[in-house]
Amino acid sequence: MNLGFLDFTSIEQRRADCDEELRLNRRFSPQVYLGVVDITEQNGHYRVGGEAGSGEPAVWMRRLPEDGMLPAKLAGGDVDTRLARRIGRTLAKLHGRAETGPDIEAYGSPSSVIANWQENFDQMGPFIGRTISPAINDEIRSYVQEFVGQQAALLERRVTEGHVRDGHGDLHAASVCIADGQIVLFDSLQFAPRYRCADLASEVAFLAMDFEYHGRGDLAWAFVDSYVRASGDDELPSLLDFYMCYRAYVRGKVRSLRLAQTEKVPGGEQEALIAESRGYFDLAWAHAGGLPRPLMVVTMGLPASGKTTLARALAGRLGLVHLSSDVARKRMAGIPPTRRGSDEFGSGLYDPAMTRNTYAALRRDAARWLRRGRGVVVDATFGNPGERAQLRQLAHRLGVDLHVVLCDADDDTLIARLKRRATEQGVVSDARIELWPQLRAAFTPPDEQASVLRVDATRDTEETVEQALGLLRARYRSS
């Protein structure tokens, strides 16, 4: 196989690559990378572990548990801020031992940083207008040029102070596993030193960005804060937006390139790849200053209007911390989020006092994140004008922009969704079809706010998300 940047046409080249993969990954997880073995074939039977040099080389690894892989744990809601902090401390310790030197430091110079960006922009040319809009691409390009131009001295100082090192190179969630209670980093990038050798802030930004992409901005910042404390790199946060933009753009580019490969395959995953690409580019745009930070977005509406689905999507695509009233309510009650409640309207978990306390908790959580400079998306019904007014007062007091997005859907659609929800697993909301008359009557539309952004929540989820993003972008581009 010869891809130009990867040439494995000879067995010597493949063996050298296996040796390099072993060497690099043993820096992070020697207990997993056991050696290089030969695979031999005789009479149609394959044998692993033949005489050295007698067959096809392969890296011999200890099997890692699938349920310990970080993406699986994120999908199952099995990652908390304590684990994120542990990952930050582990990475800081490993980075402290990472190699540096003149050859490595050269990759952190402003000219090298710009060269990497230019390569990305060049490779994205065929996809502009498909996976990334011309406007977003131009805004990111302008941001990069301005940042490197203004911060060249900072980038140079990072080199001289030893922050440019030979790191992992591909540290996103899929390269992290929790095995036997230990944090295992694996699958270091072995084929291109210029992608692996960089400012360590870029590597931290990669995993932080991926936490955000998974809709877990809270984990991103727990991870970053822990890393900064453990490493003593107090300057790192000033570089995070730039490198998170870079890492998100690269991931979007990789998805776009994969799209070109799958288009020739019937039944390929084109739509999913396009959506994933756009999600990463939206996140890159957000970190490129597309939206002010911090800011507060609210997704509101009747039960089953899709406000939680929209909030999760906006959290992942704009790098916001998702705050949910359903989760906050059950957290205060000390019960798991997905445990179904059976309380009647206005009683138990949903009595007026509990509801007031839930909204107060949302405001406290939002204020805590906003004061730290982190944006939030608050997901709740907000059917009471008084609760909406208190949130506006909070935004005014903290001096942050507030955008209220109303998920609008007709009653027939909402009733049909509530009926379907009764049989679905993993649903956090306790809204039930038999409560619909009371839920409907208790909801007061936000007619007091002329600035509310209304989205058609009867449409496909991706269409609704794109509509909301378009309305948010338009608000700033017209200002």
C-alpha positions as MATLAB code, in Angstrom:
seq = 'MNLGFLDFTSIEQRRADCDEELRLNRRFSPQVYLGVVDITEQNGHYRVGGEAGSGEPAVWMRRLPEDGMLPAKLAGGDVDTRLARRIGRTLAKLHGRAETGPDIEAYGSPSSVIANWQENFDQMGPFIGRTISPAINDEIRSYVQEFVGQQAALLERRVTEGHVRDGHGDLHAASVCIADGQIVLFDSLQFAPRYRCADLASEVAFLAMDFEYHGRGDLAWAFVDSYVRASGDDELPSLLDFYMCYRAYVRGKVRSLRLAQTEKVPGGEQEALIAESRGYFDLAWAHAGGLPRPLMVVTMGLPASGKTTLARALAGRLGLVHLSSDVARKRMAGIPPTRRGSDEFGSGLYDPAMTRNTYAALRRDAARWLRRGRGVVVDATFGNPGERAQLRQLAHRLGVDLHVVLCDADDDTLIARLKRRATEQGVVSDARIELWPQLRAAFTPPDEQASVLRVDATRDTEETVEQALGLLRARYRSS';
ca = [
       0.000    0.000    0.000;
       1.296    3.452   -0.932;
      -0.802    6.498   -0.066;
       1.983    8.967   -0.714;
       2.327   10.084    2.893;
       2.266    6.388    3.896;
       4.351    3.849    1.975;
       4.045    0.227    3.114;
       4.943   -1.455   -0.161;
       7.873   -3.445    1.240;
       7.976   -5.764    4.234;
      10.968   -3.810    5.551;
       8.876   -0.634    5.595;
       6.013   -2.405    7.343;
       8.364   -3.870    9.949;
       9.947   -0.471   10.582;
       6.478    1.021   11.062;
       5.562   -1.696   13.574;
       8.786   -1.079   15.475;
       8.058    2.649   15.562;
       4.474    2.090   16.709;
       5.762   -0.104   19.519;
       8.404    2.417   20.594;
       6.054    5.389   20.614;
       3.138    3.717   22.361;
       5.265    2.174   25.080;
       5.854    5.734   26.283;
       2.172    5.830   27.291;
       1.099    2.225   27.928;
       3.963   -0.302   28.054;
       1.654   -2.840   29.701;
      -0.505   -2.911   26.546;
       2.133   -2.923   23.795;
       3.891   -6.263   24.214;
       6.114   -6.503   21.152;
       6.333   -7.107   17.408;
       5.523  -10.627   16.208;
       5.587  -12.415   12.872;
       2.497  -13.936   11.289;
       3.288  -16.906    9.070;
       1.143  -19.024    6.755;
       1.541  -22.674    5.901;
      -0.983  -24.776    3.993;
      -3.696  -22.220    4.567;
      -3.148  -22.045    8.316;
      -1.880  -18.883   10.013;
       0.383  -18.832   13.032;
       1.199  -15.899   15.280;
       4.656  -15.791   16.794;
       6.867  -17.435   14.209;
      10.609  -16.976   14.016;
      11.603  -13.306   13.877;
      11.756  -12.124   10.290;
       9.964  -15.192    8.963;
       6.604  -13.627    8.120;
       4.407  -10.554    8.095;
       5.146   -8.235   11.055;
       2.371   -7.154   13.416;
       2.166   -5.277   16.698;
       1.254   -7.583   19.594;
      -1.075   -5.871   22.070;
      -3.018   -6.784   25.147;
      -6.749   -6.645   24.393;
      -8.467   -3.641   25.937;
     -12.071   -3.877   27.199;
     -14.596   -2.439   24.769;
     -16.787   -1.149   27.588;
     -13.779    0.742   28.937;
     -13.256    2.747   25.762;
     -13.916    6.422   26.460;
     -16.446    6.923   23.612;
     -18.496    3.986   24.943;
     -18.363    5.357   28.468;
     -19.385    8.812   27.223;
     -22.314    7.338   25.310;
     -23.419    5.488   28.431;
     -23.150    8.558   30.661;
     -20.428    6.817   32.628;
     -17.864    9.637   32.688;
     -17.857   12.263   35.417;
     -15.633   15.223   36.196;
     -13.554   13.142   38.617;
     -12.505   10.833   35.797;
     -11.838   13.801   33.516;
      -9.545   15.275   36.172;
      -7.718   11.944   36.522;
      -7.104   11.926   32.781;
      -5.730   15.467   33.026;
      -3.309   14.522   35.797;
      -2.222   11.367   33.957;
      -1.531   13.263   30.746;
       0.430   15.980   32.562;
       2.668   13.329   34.122;
       3.295   11.658   30.758;
       3.933   14.992   29.062;
       6.515   15.823   31.712;
       8.611   12.928   30.393;
       8.050   13.698   26.703;
      11.115   14.250   24.546;
      12.124   17.636   23.203;
      15.091   19.118   21.358;
      15.925   21.298   18.341;
      14.441   18.931   15.739;
      11.215   18.612   17.714;
      11.006   22.304   18.615;
      11.065   23.282   14.940;
       7.524   21.935   14.591;
       6.216   24.549   17.029;
       7.480   27.626   15.188;
       4.896   30.077   13.798;
       5.907   29.146   10.249;
       5.287   25.442   10.929;
       1.959   26.194   12.578;
       0.849   28.230    9.563;
       2.100   25.525    7.173;
      -0.080   22.925    8.887;
      -3.074   25.222    8.678;
      -2.434   25.999    5.014;
      -2.326   22.291    4.219;
      -5.721   21.891    5.863;
      -7.225   24.801    3.943;
      -5.840   23.430    0.667;
      -7.224   19.953    1.316;
     -10.656   21.353    2.167;
     -10.994   23.161   -1.169;
     -13.184   20.501   -2.839;
     -15.554   20.384    0.139;
     -16.299   24.094    0.544;
     -20.019   24.528    0.088;
     -20.694   20.939    1.033;
     -19.294   20.099    4.459;
     -18.265   23.657    5.327;
     -19.798   26.900    4.145;
     -17.604   29.469    2.364;
     -18.433   32.023    5.076;
     -17.381   29.783    7.972;
     -14.207   28.720    6.173;
     -13.293   32.351    5.472;
     -13.953   33.372    9.079;
     -11.740   30.585   10.403;
      -8.976   31.446    7.927;
      -9.079   35.112    8.952;
      -8.972   34.163   12.630;
      -5.931   31.912   12.125;
      -4.008   34.546   10.203;
      -4.815   37.204   12.790;
      -3.955   34.990   15.761;
      -0.590   33.816   14.434;
       0.272   37.345   13.337;
      -0.524   38.819   16.740;
       0.766   35.931   18.869;
       3.956   34.983   17.010;
       6.061   36.042   19.999;
       3.978   33.840   22.310;
       4.375   30.840   19.996;
       8.143   31.405   19.843;
       8.353   31.714   23.617;
       6.490   28.437   24.009;
       9.232   26.825   21.933;
      12.100   28.266   23.962;
      10.405   27.366   27.269;
      10.190   23.696   26.287;
       6.462   23.334   25.666;
       6.923   21.858   22.180;
       7.449   18.118   22.623;
       7.033   14.740   20.997;
       3.561   13.846   22.234;
       0.815   11.398   21.398;
      -0.339   13.079   18.205;
      -3.878   11.684   18.034;
      -5.313   12.136   21.509;
      -9.068   12.120   21.050;
     -11.580   10.104   23.065;
     -11.125    6.928   20.996;
      -7.465    6.800   22.078;
      -8.347    6.547   25.782;
      -9.465    3.449   27.673;
     -10.191    2.712   31.320;
      -8.858   -0.791   31.986;
      -8.673   -2.337   35.462;
      -9.235    1.104   36.917;
      -6.215    2.530   35.091;
      -6.203    5.239   32.425;
      -4.629    3.860   29.251;
      -3.575    6.095   26.364;
      -2.933    4.161   23.167;
      -2.716    4.417   19.368;
      -0.128    7.203   19.207;
       0.424    8.579   15.722;
       3.600    6.987   14.377;
       3.832    7.889   10.698;
       4.300   11.687   10.696;
       6.379   13.463   13.369;
       5.124   16.871   12.257;
       1.625   15.947   13.421;
       2.887   14.433   16.668;
       5.480   17.032   17.667;
       3.704   20.200   18.721;
       2.958   22.547   21.568;
       1.525   20.374   24.333;
      -1.365   22.842   24.490;
      -2.446   21.463   21.120;
      -2.621   17.940   22.515;
      -4.622   19.043   25.550;
      -6.911   20.977   23.215;
      -7.545   17.850   21.142;
      -9.143   15.836   23.935;
     -10.889   18.904   25.379;
     -12.389   19.563   21.952;
     -13.553   15.970   21.676;
     -15.228   16.159   25.081;
     -17.070   19.223   23.794;
     -17.990   17.485   20.544;
     -19.589   14.734   22.616;
     -21.677   17.438   24.322;
     -19.695   17.367   27.563;
     -18.169   20.781   27.965;
     -18.143   20.212   31.728;
     -15.680   17.338   31.224;
     -13.553   19.414   28.855;
     -12.929   22.074   31.446;
     -12.470   19.678   34.359;
      -9.821   17.931   32.252;
      -8.110   21.188   31.256;
      -8.134   22.665   34.764;
      -6.667   19.471   36.218;
      -3.951   19.360   33.562;
      -2.988   22.996   34.131;
      -2.712   22.503   37.893;
      -0.674   19.301   37.527;
       1.648   20.655   34.838;
       2.017   24.213   36.123;
       1.431   25.503   32.573;
      -0.618   28.567   33.515;
      -0.190   30.049   30.028;
      -1.902   27.119   28.318;
      -5.507   28.439   28.590;
      -4.610   31.460   26.446;
      -3.885   29.067   23.561;
      -6.841   26.739   23.953;
      -9.296   28.428   21.600;
      -6.695   28.513   18.832;
      -5.717   24.878   19.176;
      -9.268   23.650   19.788;
     -10.219   25.405   16.569;
      -7.318   23.639   14.839;
      -8.187   20.197   16.181;
     -11.885   20.554   15.334;
     -11.032   21.743   11.816;
      -8.712   18.769   11.271;
     -11.382   16.323   12.457;
     -13.884   17.915   10.110;
     -11.368   17.630    7.281;
     -10.735   13.954    8.021;
     -14.489   13.278    7.916;
     -14.710   15.182    4.624;
     -11.889   13.156    3.065;
     -13.582    9.965    4.224;
     -16.768   11.193    2.564;
     -14.939   11.317   -0.773;
     -13.913    7.679   -0.283;
     -17.400    6.426    0.623;
     -19.238    8.123   -2.239;
     -18.200    5.291   -4.558;
     -19.617    2.677   -2.183;
     -23.370    1.948   -2.446;
     -25.147    2.575    0.829;
     -22.218    4.533    2.252;
     -22.504    6.723    5.314;
     -22.478    9.964    3.366;
     -25.204   11.738    5.332;
     -23.657   10.835    8.677;
     -20.207   11.954    7.527;
     -21.571   15.253    6.237;
     -23.334   15.883    9.565;
     -20.213   14.956   11.553;
     -18.032   17.191    9.379;
     -20.368   20.144    9.804;
     -20.477   19.550   13.543;
     -16.696   19.757   13.814;
     -16.529   22.843   11.599;
     -19.222   24.551   13.678;
     -17.116   23.847   16.762;
     -13.991   25.181   15.033;
     -15.929   28.326   14.095;
     -17.140   28.803   17.666;
     -13.558   28.670   18.957;
     -12.467   31.032   16.191;
     -14.562   33.766   17.768;
     -17.730   33.064   15.805;
     -19.729   33.619   18.983;
     -18.783   35.759   21.985;
     -17.626   33.935   25.086;
     -19.166   33.501   27.490;
     -22.778   33.479   26.349;
     -25.989   31.780   27.424;
     -28.380   29.948   25.120;
     -31.754   28.698   26.348;
     -33.729   25.961   24.603;
     -37.322   26.061   25.796;
     -40.685   24.616   24.851;
     -43.359   22.156   25.788;
     -42.465   18.570   26.715;
     -41.477   16.462   23.669;
     -40.718   19.582   21.605;
     -37.099   18.490   21.139;
     -35.499   21.123   23.343;
     -33.169   18.612   25.039;
     -32.098   17.107   21.709;
     -31.410   20.595   20.381;
     -29.523   21.587   23.541;
     -27.274   18.531   23.283;
     -26.526   19.313   19.650;
     -25.757   22.972   20.346;
     -23.513   21.987   23.261;
     -21.466   19.769   20.958;
     -21.362   22.137   18.005;
     -20.704   25.368   19.895;
     -18.630   24.098   22.817;
     -21.228   24.942   25.469;
     -21.863   23.308   28.835;
     -25.289   21.630   28.770;
     -27.470   22.270   31.828;
     -30.707   20.254   31.945;
     -33.655   20.878   34.267;
     -34.583   17.175   34.161;
     -31.102   16.178   35.313;
     -30.920   18.956   37.925;
     -34.322   18.014   39.376;
     -33.421   14.340   39.799;
     -29.947   15.154   41.072;
     -31.478   17.191   43.887;
     -33.828   14.301   44.651;
     -30.909   11.872   44.746;
     -32.206    9.557   42.018;
     -30.636    8.448   38.697;
     -31.544   10.707   35.740;
     -33.126    7.909   33.689;
     -35.319    6.521   36.486;
     -38.906    7.146   35.420;
     -41.062    9.077   37.844;
     -44.792    8.547   38.354;
     -45.710   11.704   40.251;
     -48.873   13.507   39.267;
     -48.726   17.017   37.853;
     -47.760   19.506   40.562;
     -46.834   16.904   43.163;
     -43.758   15.023   44.381;
     -40.748   15.840   42.191;
     -42.915   18.355   40.352;
     -44.514   20.266   43.183;
     -44.147   24.074   42.941;
     -41.380   24.290   45.549;
     -39.299   21.591   43.843;
     -39.768   23.285   40.486;
     -38.656   26.653   41.907;
     -35.608   24.984   43.447;
     -34.787   23.289   40.141;
     -34.784   26.570   38.220;
     -32.761   28.224   40.983;
     -30.189   25.416   40.697;
     -30.010   25.961   36.929;
     -29.323   29.659   37.475;
     -26.606   28.902   40.036;
     -24.936   26.374   37.741;
     -25.151   28.747   34.788;
     -23.646   31.596   36.818;
     -20.803   29.381   38.016;
     -19.807   28.418   34.468;
     -20.343   31.895   33.023;
     -18.152   33.511   35.688;
     -15.385   31.120   34.619;
     -15.762   32.295   31.032;
     -17.596   29.184   29.794;
     -20.719   29.364   27.676;
     -23.833   27.382   28.618;
     -26.986   26.053   27.008;
     -29.838   25.785   29.514;
     -32.501   23.218   28.656;
     -35.882   23.533   30.401;
     -39.560   24.149   29.663;
     -39.428   27.776   30.905;
     -43.206   27.990   30.641;
     -43.367   30.477   33.537;
     -42.671   34.123   32.570;
     -41.229   34.719   36.035;
     -38.526   32.088   35.519;
     -37.655   33.621   32.150;
     -37.389   37.067   33.728;
     -34.984   35.805   36.400;
     -32.760   34.309   33.715;
     -32.715   37.607   31.804;
     -31.740   39.364   35.030;
     -28.883   36.898   35.539;
     -27.560   37.490   32.027;
     -27.765   41.258   32.519;
     -26.021   41.083   35.889;
     -23.157   39.005   34.449;
     -22.944   41.029   31.239;
     -23.389   38.061   28.900;
     -25.487   37.647   25.780;
     -28.680   35.628   26.188;
     -30.376   33.837   23.297;
     -33.722   32.134   23.869;
     -34.619   29.446   21.325;
     -38.255   28.296   21.337;
     -38.814   24.797   19.983;
     -42.162   25.199   18.246;
     -44.352   22.221   17.357;
     -48.082   21.628   16.936;
     -50.029   19.760   19.594;
     -50.599   16.670   17.435;
     -46.840   16.221   16.965;
     -46.148   16.633   20.675;
     -48.891   14.188   21.668;
     -47.574   11.584   19.217;
     -44.057   11.980   20.605;
     -45.252   11.614   24.194;
     -47.004    8.375   23.266;
     -43.819    7.000   21.666;
     -41.706    8.121   24.602;
     -43.663    5.873   26.970;
     -41.921    2.800   25.521;
     -38.448    4.282   25.021;
     -35.502    3.504   27.293;
     -33.030    6.004   28.753;
     -35.425    8.971   28.693;
     -34.759   11.520   31.444;
     -38.012   13.470   31.178;
     -41.000   12.218   33.195;
     -43.621   13.979   31.031;
     -46.411   11.491   30.197;
     -49.314   11.563   27.784;
     -51.892   11.445   30.594;
     -50.444   14.718   31.946;
     -50.699   16.518   28.610;
     -53.749   18.729   29.412;
     -52.099   20.115   32.564;
     -48.699   20.499   30.884;
     -50.265   22.389   27.985;
     -52.325   24.671   30.200;
     -49.335   25.552   32.411;
     -47.188   26.721   29.501;
     -47.150   30.441   28.739;
     -45.468   31.256   25.388;
     -42.631   33.813   25.573;
     -44.596   36.555   23.838;
     -43.038   39.150   26.154;
     -39.685   38.677   24.371;
     -39.504   39.977   20.812;
     -35.993   38.591   20.434;
     -36.940   34.918   20.853;
     -35.548   32.677   18.116;
     -38.217   30.259   16.931;
     -37.305   26.956   15.304;
     -39.609   24.460   13.637;
     -39.298   21.448   15.925;
     -41.451   19.251   13.682;
     -38.618   18.922   11.189;
     -35.771   16.436   11.066;
     -33.372   16.915   13.995;
     -30.459   17.985   11.788;
     -32.670   20.521   10.006;
     -33.811   21.976   13.324;
     -30.215   22.222   14.557;
     -29.115   23.924   11.332;
     -32.014   26.372   11.606;
     -31.046   27.283   15.174;
     -27.385   27.696   14.243;
     -28.328   29.834   11.257;
     -30.436   32.131   13.434;
     -27.623   32.502   15.977;
     -25.033   33.262   13.291;
     -27.317   35.771   11.599;
     -27.813   37.634   14.861;
     -24.071   38.351   15.107;
     -23.346   38.848   11.434;
     -26.050   41.506   11.226;
     -24.881   43.323   14.368;
];
